[in-house]
């Protein structure tokens, strides 16, 4: 750099660099007793394309030597942007800083607990019945996963029992499993404390995008207060993609390092908010971890409060979301396929189900549900909510005809 500056100090020295088209010129003029300024000169067409409203000319100073006219406030800052007085400039909202992960972990960390379920009459077996949880209310309500706190025999929860809970500060409590849902793998544990308990803030998973930074906090392999980081890989990984049977579910996929004991622990965004509950990973692969989205968890918690369990309506339809490409392909295969631009295809109807009794047939395309136009299965699930025993009108397209069917949902079997 010094060698370069010495060259620029020579009187009337001109240094030129031409672009591929010979249209950009970097030059520096001056003498030993005056300021030296390097500027960029651009041709008229390029100047016009780069002109900004606040520019009075397009001779842009790159650096200056000699008596500088730069304000003293800028000189007082070093290369890192820290002033001589030690002041650190404010970072922009939403920017990822060097301590962003640390701040997020510090916010949620005190509320993350280790949960262990007794195994047999001799207490806890190492590596079994271990999990994590998050205190979400000062009354001692802990959010965790069902498989870590309930002993499942086959597909049935044998009982709701007691678990051991250890806080980050070392305090231990006996907890009671007050609610557990097998299908979603979400459970609630309650502990009682004479002093206030740290809590974590629940965020929202609806605005997450692939690539968003997240951290997983928990107690893998019983190692308390462990934090791993990663990104969101997929925001709506379907249970069918993972080969999981039963009711349709969606998961957040991340590449955070998850191990036995992380189950039930929080997935946290960069603001320190819980946006998911870690529940599983792919054993044969690295960087494939899955969490229940917090928006789904919030709905489950509402069910727990209202009904003491999760009420899931069932009508007996297998459904597939349609898009333009699928519709075009189906029309090429079958000229009688309904003339629709969107909707939900019904490829199968369960014999004897409410949908079967209502008159649904394979090949029907649902275009309206309870008076609302629909184009995705998620919309139908949202509309149904927990409406069991309530007649719902459904408009379907069948070949060239349109029908209005009335179906009454039943409560699904929890073991399905």
SEZA-351550 format. One record per residue (C-alpha): residue in one letter; x, y, z. Coordinates in steps of 0.25 Angstrom, whole numbers, plus 5000, padded with zeros to 4 digits. Last residue first. Layout:
N
AXYZ ...
END
This chain:
416
X477948255055 X478148235070 X477448365074 X476148315066 X475648435059 X474448515064 X473348505054 X473048605043 X471648635037 X471648645022 X470648715013 X470948704998 X470748814987 X470948764973 X471548824960 X471548744947 X472448734935 X473348624942 X473048644957 X473348774963 X473048784978 X472348884987 X472348845002 X471348885012 X471648855027 X470748785037 X471348795051 X471548665059 X473048705061 X473548845059 X474948845065 X475548935054 X474748905041 X475149035034 X476649025038 X476648875033 X476048915020 X477049035018 X478148945020 X477648845010 X477848954999 X477049024989 X475749064996 X474549164993 X473749185005 X472349145008 X472649035017 X473648975007 X473649014993 X474548954981 X474648814985 X475048724973 X474348594972 X475248484966 X474848374976 X473448394980 X472748474992 X471248444995 X471048485009 X471148345014 X472548325008 X472948455014 X472548415028 X473348285026 X472748155022 X473748125012 X474948235012 X474848325000 X476148324991 X476648414980 X475948544985 X476548664978 X476648794985 X476348924977 X476949014966 X476749054951 X475548954949 X474948884937 X474648754943 X475448634937 X474648574926 X475848584916 X476548484925 X478048474924 X478348604917 X477348664927 X478148604939 X479448664934 X478848804932 X478248804946 X479548754952 X480348874945 X479248974949 X479248934963 X478448844972 X478548804986 X478348654989 X477248594998 X476948465005 X475548475011 X474948405023 X474248515030 X475048535043 X474948645053 X476148655062 X475848695077 X477248705084 X477048675099 X476548745112 X475448815104 X475648965105 X476948975111 X477648855104 X477048905091 X477649035093 X478948975095 X478848895082 X478549025075 X479849085081 X480648965077 X480248975062 X480649125062 X481949075069 X482348995058 X482648845062 X484148825060 X484948735051 X486448705049 X487248665037 X488648725038 X489348595038 X488748465033 X488448325037 X487748355050 X486848455043 X486448555055 X485248565064 X484448655074 X484948795074 X483848895078 X483649015070 X483649165069 X484149205083 X484549345083 X486049385085 X486049495075 X486949405066 X485849295065 X485749185075 X485549035074 X485148995088 X485348865095 X484348745095 X485348645089 X486748695091 X487048575100 X487448485089 X488248575079 X487948695070 X489048775062 X488248885055 X488048865040 X486548905041 X485248845036 X483948915042 X482848805042 X481548785036 X480448675040 X479448595033 X478748495042 X479348355043 X480548295036 X481948355036 X482848325023 X483548455025 X482948525013 X481648475018 X481848555030 X481948685022 X483148775022 X482548915023 X483649015027 X484848955020 X486348965023 X486249065034 X487649105038 X488649055048 X489149065063 X489348975075 X489249015089 X489448925101 X488948965115 X488948825122 X489648705116 X488648595118 X489048525105 X488448655098 X487948755109 X487248865101 X487348985092 X487248985077 X487649115070 X487049175057 X487549265045 X486549275034 X486949205021 X485649155017 X484649255022 X483849275035 X482649365035 X481649265040 X482549215051 X482149315062 X482749345075 X482549285089 X483349365100 X484149285110 X483949285125 X484849295137 X484149245150 X483649325161 X483849265175 X483049165183 X483049065171 X482048965166 X482348885154 X481348855142 X481648775130 X480948795116 X481148705104 X481248705089 X481548585081 X480548635070 X479848505069 X480148455083 X479548575090 X479948595105 X479348675116 X479548685131 X480848615132 X481248645147 X482648705151 X483548675163 X484548785164 X486048815163 X486748945165 X488148945157 X488049085151 X487749025138 X486548955144 X486348805146 X485048745145 X484748595149 X483448535144 X482148485150 X481048415143 X480048415132 X479648275128 X479848165117 X479848255105 X479348165094 X480048145081 X480948025085 X481148045099 X481448185101 X482148235114 X481948385115 X482948485118 X483948485106 X482948435096 X481948545099 X482848665095 X483148785104 X482448915108 X482548945123 X481549015132 X482149055145 X481149165149 X482149265143 X481749215129 X482449165117 X483549085124 X484249005112 X484548855112 X485648755110 X485648605109 X486148475116 X485248355117 X486448265113 X487948305112 X488248265126 X487148185132 X486448265143 X485848215156 X485948075162 X484548045161 X484448045146 X484848165137 X484548295143 X484348405133 X485348515131 X485248665127 X486348755127 X485948905126 X485949025117 X485449155124 X486849205127 X487349185113 X486249265105 X486749405106 X488249365107 X488149275095 X487649395087 X488749485092 X489749385089 X489249355075 X489249505072 X490649525078 X491449545065 X490249625058 X489149585049 X488349705045 X486849705048 X486849855053 X488149925049 X489349925058 X489650045067 X491050085066 X492050045077 X492650155085 X494050125090 X494450265091 X495350245079 X494150205071 X493850065067 X493550045052 X494449935051 X495450015042 X495650115053 X494750225056 X495250365061 X495450405046 X493950395044 X493650495055 X494850585050 X494050615038 X494850575025 X495450695018 X496850635018 X498150715017 X499050615010 X498450495004 X496950465000 X496250334996 X495150294986 X494650424983 X493450414973 X493450504960 X492050484956 X491450624958 X490350684966 X489850554971 X488550554981 X487650504970 X488450384966 X489150364953 X489550224950 X488850204937 X489250344932 X490650324936 X490750194928 X490250264915 X491150384917 X492450304920 X492950294934 X494150354941 X494550304955 X495350384964 X496550384972 X496850504981 X498250564985 X498250684994 X499350784991 X500750814993 X501350694986 X500550714973 X499150664969 X498450564960 X497850424961 X497150344951 X496250224950 X495550214936 X494350134932 X493950114918 X495050024912 X494049914909 X494749824918 X494949924928 X496150024927 X497050054939 X497850184939 X498950234948 X499350384945 X500450444952 X500450594951 X501450614962 X501850484968 X501150454981 X500250354974 X501450264973 X501750274987 X500350234991 X500450104983 X501850074990 X501150105003 X500050005000 
END
